[in-house]
């Protein structure tokens, strides 16, 4: 399967910046009161995708979600340890008093 996409290559500089930065986007940016946008080039690109790209993206999505889940579980574990330390600290104060 072939994907055809128009891309815009532009430079932009916000009022508070000293130099331009290059952007490659799928949408045309416009200048505004705080940013100057200069067009560099506009072109159409073609990308060949595998016929089974839906299942390919599904697997990548599953992998991404599993990574997120692992990070949440790791953070949760750290938070539980901190809470348990606070509980133990308070219990130690109660036993001393």
Helices and strands as residue ranges (DSSP letters): E 2-14, E 21-25, E 35-48, H 53-96
